[in-house]
Amino acid sequence: MCSPMTNSEVTELTDSSTSDAEVGNSNVSSDFNATDLGMADVDGAILFTGSNPKKVLRLLSTIGVVVPKLRLFFVIQSALLFPSVYKLWTDQQKHLLEASEPLSLAGDGRCDSPGFSAKYLTYTFIDASRDVILHTELVQVNEVGNSVRMELEGLKRGLQFLLDMDQCIFQACTPTV
């Protein structure tokens, strides 16, 4: 079952599971000093709580905590945190999809803005019997012509992904598309 990731797990995952090739930078370890890498815990806490990095770093700096510059926060985020989260997500998704039980799917899409002016939609598939997210699809409006068509496209792509992974879907519940 999927459990929330703690800051120490991010550090462990970054240290032991994310190779330089996966990060996309052959000099990741030489780009950061020990202090920068120690800040990965702070940066992870900011990222995983959805906090505003500029405000949190300013608050910490005000009370005397040594914090990275905002630019370094984003460098650490893209070089270490995002690849670590992606690896954890794909490993857990693979584990969930390897279970040979038929899926009872629930799916729905959510747009980045209300009405007919949305640019992006994220369609999420949940296995209702296990209460876990199995897959997400991101659809951009220019791929389908208009924002009304995005939800159906997300549903089609997600179902195709699950079928390509040899998943047996015995029940699916979606809003009217």
N, C-alpha and C positions, 0 to 999 in steps of 0.2 A: 504494500500500500504506500502511496505517496505521502511523505511527511515533510513539514517545512524544513528548509535548509538553514542551519545555524551559521553564524559568522565563522566559527572555527572550522566547520566543514568546508566552507569556501576556501579557506587558507589551505586545508589539507588537500582539497581537490586541485587547487592551483599548483601546490607543491608536487603532488604525486601523480596526478592523472592527466594534466594538460601538458602535452609535449609542445615544444616550440613550433613544430610543423602545424599542429592544430590551432595554435594561436595565430599563425600566419606571419610570424616574425622570427627569423633565425637568431636574432640577438636580443630576445626578450629579457633574459637574465642579465645581460650587460647593460640594458637600457635603464634599469632601476637599481638604486642602492638599497641597502637593508632597511633604512628608514622608510623609503617609499613603499617597499613591500609590506612593512608593518602597518602602513596606512591602509592596506587592502581591507582590513577588518572594519575600519571606520567607513571607507568607501562602500563596502558591502552593506553595512548597516543602513547607510543613506539610501542606497539603491533598493534594497529589499523592503524598506518601510515606505518607499514612495515619497520620501521627503525631498524638499527643495535643497539641492546641494549648496547653493550660494548662501542660503540662510543658515543652514546647519554649520557650515564651515566658519561663517562669521560669528555665530554664537559660541562655538568652541574656542575660536581665537580670542574672543572677548574675555573668556574666563581663564585664559592662559594655557590652553591645550595647544600643542604644536600640531598644526594641520597642514595638509598639502595645499598648494595653490589650486584654484578652480580648474585650470587647464590640466594639471597633473591628475586631478580627480577623474576627468574624462579620459585621459590616456590610460590610466589604470583600469577604468571601467571597460574600455573597449579591448584592451590587450589581455586582461586577466579575468575580469568578472563575467563578461558576456560569454566568452568561450567556455568557462567553467559551468555556467548555468546551462548553456546549450548542450554540453556533454552530459550533464546530469539528466536533463530533460530527455535526450535521445536514448540514454541507457534505460531510464525508467519506462519510457514509452515502448522500447523494444521488449523489456521484461513483461509489461502488461499485454502486449500483442502476442507474445509467445504462449500465453495461457490458451488452452484449446477449447475454452468454453464459448458457446454462442453469445453474441453480444445483444444486449437490450439497450439500444441507443436512444439518447435524447440529444437533439441538436437545435441550436438557435444562433442567429447572427446579431451582431451589435455594430452599429455604425458609429463613426467618429463624430457625427453631428446629426441632429434630428431633421426630419423633413426630407426634401428631395435634393439636397445639396451636399450629400455625404461624398467624401473622396475615398474613404477606406471602410471596409467591413471585415470584422473578424468573426468567422463561423466556428463555433466550438462544439465538439462531439463529446458527450459524456456517456460512460457505461453506467446506466442507471442501477444495474444489479450490484456493482462494486463501488459505485459513487466516486468514480475517478474520471478525470479528463483524459481522453484517449488521443485526441488529435485536434489541431486548430488549423484553419485555413485563412489566409489574408487575401482579400480581393480588392483591387484598386479599380475605381470607376472607369478609367480609360481602357481597361481590359474587356469590359462588357457593354459599353455604350452609355448607360445611365445608371444612376444609383438604385433604381427600382429592381434592376436585374442582378444586383450583386449577391443577394441572399441565395437565390436559386443557384448561381454559379458556385458559391461557397459550399452549398449542400452537395452539388454534383462532384466537385473536386474531392471533397472529404470522403464521400462514399466510394469514389473510384480509388482513392488511396487505401482505404480499409479493405476493399475487395482485392486490390493488387497485393496486399499483405496476407491474402488467403484467410480473411476473417469471415466467419459465418455470422451473418446478421439475421437474427430471428424476429426482431421487433425493432421498429424505428418510430420515434415520435418527434415530429417537427411542427412548427406553426405553419399555417397555410402559406405556401410560397407561390 
